Amino acid sequence: MMTILLTGGTGKTSTRIATLLSAASIPHILASRSGNAPLPGSKACKFDWQDKSTWTNPWNLSPDINITAVYLVAAGFMEPLDTLRPFVEMARSKGVERFVLLSATAIVQGGWGMGKVHEYLAELGERDVVEWGVLRPTWFMGSYYLTPFVVPLMGCGSLGFGKRWVADGYSTIENLSEAQHLPTIRDEGKLYSATGDGKLPWVSAEDIAAVAFRALTDEKSHDCDHLVVGPELLSYGQIAEILTSVLGKPVTHVNLTEEQIFERFVSRGMSESYARILSSMDTKIAQGSEQVQSDVVEKVTGRKPKTVRKFVEEKKGVWQ
């Protein structure tokens, strides 16, 4: 029977995919630097992109293991193709047929960072060497309540997927700056950004995972990229209005300049080089870079994506 390997095993999408796989009785392995299984019934192993000696650990769990598909989640690399290509080649030699990559709305095929990995997988697919899929989600709704952990990732492998953070010993895919909103919403009633009136189609981790589940398990490979976004375009100001309505307390958006948000990042321990990347992303959002829409979630999963209001209603306790 097929087994699905989920890298980024303690991350926000991989754990949700594992829940869906468990419900469908599909064997899977959560691979992470900690080697922990955050979900009961899931197999787990230690796996570190920067330590090639760990790459074969999933196959060493059992002599008869048959890994047929891999979910690729990687961060921390300026040139992720240099790391992911040899892993894909190794996995193919062990019988893996399908690879599903987590990338971002802002990264096109052939572009920087994960765009090169996207291009590589598509080229293998065109030669009928692999089955493939690429998820290009926008920013997570979850970033509004996650508490920032310890280490900002320099140069972030999927730079365009907003901002990444290290948590639970592995890179999760959450907005670095947005994770900082939890204490400011809760304690100050404020959201800080340099996004102006720029709008984003905020998406839930559950919806990303649902699309990934289908891309990994559907009998027919998707062999394409999916723009995974939420159902509505909302500015930070509109998010603040929703928070105000649901929480019953005033929340306002404090719109900063790019230089001010840069200084805010640096004052919280971020490197200047990474802070420049993130602050420039806010400016791009203000200019409309994330004003994209698609019907991918509904088309692939058969249900509509979650709204921000629904998400805030479900998680309201974390801000109170």
Residue pairs with C-beta under 8 A, 6 or more apart in sequence:
1 26
1 27
1 66
2 26
2 27
2 66
2 67
2 68
2 69
3 26
3 27
3 28
3 29
3 65
3 66
3 67
3 68
4 17
4 21
4 26
4 27
4 28
4 29
4 67
4 68
4 69
4 70
4 71
4 216
4 217
5 28
5 29
5 31
5 58
5 67
5 69
5 70
5 71
5 91
5 96
6 14
6 17
6 18
6 28
6 29
6 30
6 31
6 70
6 71
6 73
7 14
7 31
7 32
7 47
7 49
7 70
7 71
7 72
7 73
7 74
8 14
8 31
8 32
8 71
8 73
8 74
8 102
8 170
8 171
8 172
8 173
9 15
9 18
9 29
9 30
9 31
9 32
9 36
9 37
9 38
9 44
9 47
9 170
10 30
10 32
10 34
10 36
10 38
10 167
10 168
10 169
10 170
10 172
11 32
11 73
11 167
11 168
11 170
11 171
11 172
11 173
12 140
12 142
12 172
12 173
12 174
12 205
13 71
13 73
13 102
13 173
13 205
13 208
13 209
13 212
14 30
14 71
14 73
15 30
15 38
15 39
16 205
16 206
16 208
16 209
17 28
17 71
17 209
17 212
17 213
17 216
18 28
18 30
18 39
18 42
19 39
19 209
20 209
20 210
20 213
21 27
21 28
21 213
21 217
22 28
22 39
22 41
22 42
24 213
24 217
26 217
27 43
28 42
28 43
29 42
29 43
29 44
29 45
29 58
29 61
29 67
30 36
30 37
30 38
30 39
30 42
30 43
30 44
30 45
31 44
31 45
31 46
31 47
31 57
31 58
32 44
32 46
32 47
32 168
32 169
32 170
33 46
33 47
33 48
33 169
33 170
34 46
34 168
34 169
34 170
35 44
35 45
35 46
35 47
36 44
36 168
36 169
37 43
37 44
38 44
38 168
43 61
45 54
45 57
45 58
45 60
45 61
46 54
46 57
47 54
47 55
47 57
47 58
48 54
49 74
49 76
49 77
49 83
49 87
50 76
50 83
52 86
55 87
55 90
56 90
56 94
58 65
58 67
59 65
59 67
59 94
66 95
67 91
67 94
67 95
67 96
68 95
68 96
68 97
68 98
69 96
69 97
69 98
69 99
69 100
69 131
69 216
69 217
70 91
70 96
70 98
70 99
70 100
71 100
71 102
71 212
71 216
72 84
72 88
72 99
72 100
72 101
72 102
72 117
73 102
73 171
73 173
74 80
74 83
74 84
74 157
74 158
74 171
75 153
75 156
75 157
75 158
75 164
75 171
75 173
76 153
76 154
76 155
76 156
76 157
76 164
76 171
77 83
77 155
77 157
78 113
78 155
78 157
78 159
79 113
79 116
80 113
80 114
80 116
80 117
80 157
80 158
81 116
81 117
81 120
83 157
84 101
84 117
84 120
85 117
85 120
88 99
88 120
88 121
88 124
88 130
91 99
92 129
92 130
96 130
97 130
97 131
98 130
98 131
98 132
98 133
98 216
98 221
99 121
99 130
99 131
99 132
99 133
100 132
100 133
100 134
100 135
100 212
100 215
100 216
101 114
101 117
101 118
101 121
101 132
101 133
101 134
101 135
102 114
102 135
102 137
102 158
102 161
102 173
102 208
102 212
103 113
103 114
103 115
103 117
103 118
103 134
103 135
103 136
103 158
103 160
103 161
103 225
104 114
104 136
104 137
104 138
104 158
104 160
104 161
104 162
105 136
105 137
105 138
105 160
105 161
105 227
105 229
105 290
105 292
106 160
106 161
106 162
106 281
106 284
106 289
106 290
107 113
107 114
107 115
107 118
107 136
107 158
107 159
107 160
107 161
108 115
108 118
109 115
109 118
109 119
109 122
109 134
109 225
110 116
110 118
110 119
111 118
111 160
112 159
112 160
113 156
113 157
113 158
113 159
113 160
114 157
114 158
114 160
114 161
115 160
118 134
118 225
121 130
121 132
121 134
122 132
122 134
124 130
124 132
125 131
125 132
125 221
125 223
131 221
131 223
132 221
132 222
132 223
133 215
133 216
133 221
133 222
133 223
133 224
133 225
133 226
134 224
134 225
134 226
135 208
135 211
135 212
135 215
135 225
135 226
135 228
136 225
136 226
136 227
136 228
137 161
137 203
137 208
137 228
137 229
138 162
138 200
138 201
138 202
138 203
138 228
138 229
138 230
138 290
138 292
139 162
139 175
139 178
139 200
139 202
139 203
139 290
140 162
140 173
140 174
140 175
140 178
140 202
140 203
140 204
140 205
140 208
141 202
141 203
141 204
141 205
141 230
141 306
141 308
141 311
142 174
142 204
142 205
142 311
143 162
143 174
143 175
143 178
143 179
143 181
144 178
144 181
144 182
144 185
144 239
144 243
144 312
144 315
145 181
145 182
145 185
145 315
145 318
145 319
146 165
146 167
146 174
146 178
146 179
146 182
147 179
147 182
147 183
148 165
148 176
148 179
148 180
148 182
149 165
149 166
149 167
149 168
150 166
151 166
152 165
152 166
152 176
152 269
152 270
152 271
152 274
153 164
153 165
153 166
153 171
153 176
153 274
154 271
154 273
154 274
155 273
155 274
156 163
156 164
156 274
156 277
157 164
157 171
158 164
158 173
159 277
161 173
162 175
162 176
162 178
162 281
163 174
163 175
163 176
163 177
163 178
163 278
163 281
164 171
164 172
164 173
164 174
164 176
165 171
165 172
165 174
165 175
165 176
165 179
166 172
167 174
176 270
176 278
177 193
177 261
177 265
177 278
177 282
180 192
180 268
181 191
181 192
182 318
182 319
184 190
184 191
184 192
185 191
185 243
185 251
185 319
186 318
186 319
186 320
189 249
189 250
189 251
189 252
190 251
190 252
190 253
190 254
191 236
191 239
191 240
191 243
191 251
191 252
191 253
191 254
192 253
192 254
192 256
192 261
192 264
193 236
193 253
193 254
193 255
193 256
193 261
193 282
193 285
194 255
194 256
194 257
194 258
194 260
194 261
194 279
194 282
194 283
194 286
195 235
195 236
195 255
195 282
195 285
195 286
196 235
196 255
196 285
196 286
197 235
197 237
197 286
198 235
198 285
198 286
198 287
198 288
198 289
198 290
198 291
199 233
199 234
199 235
199 238
199 288
199 290
199 291
200 233
200 234
200 235
200 285
200 290
200 291
201 229
201 230
201 231
201 232
201 233
201 234
201 290
201 291
201 292
201 293
202 230
202 232
202 234
202 239
202 308
202 311
203 228
203 229
203 230
203 297
203 305
203 306
204 230
204 305
204 306
204 311
206 306
207 228
207 230
207 297
207 301
207 305
207 306
208 228
210 297
210 300
210 301
210 303
211 226
211 228
211 296
211 297
211 300
211 301
214 222
214 300
214 301
215 222
215 226
215 300
222 300
226 294
226 296
226 300
227 292
227 294
227 296
228 294
228 296
228 297
229 292
229 293
229 294
229 296
229 297
229 305
230 297
230 305
230 306
230 307
230 308
231 297
231 304
231 305
231 306
231 307
232 307
232 308
233 291
233 293
234 242
234 308
235 253
236 253
236 255
237 253
237 255
239 253
239 308
240 251
240 252
240 253
242 308
242 309
242 312
243 251
243 312
243 319
244 250
244 251
245 309
246 309
246 312
246 313
246 316
247 312
247 316
247 319
247 320
256 264
258 279
258 280
258 282
258 283
259 279
261 278
261 279
261 282
262 272
262 275
262 276
262 278
262 279
265 274
265 275
265 278
265 279
266 272
266 275
270 278
281 289
284 290
297 303
297 304
297 305
298 304
298 305
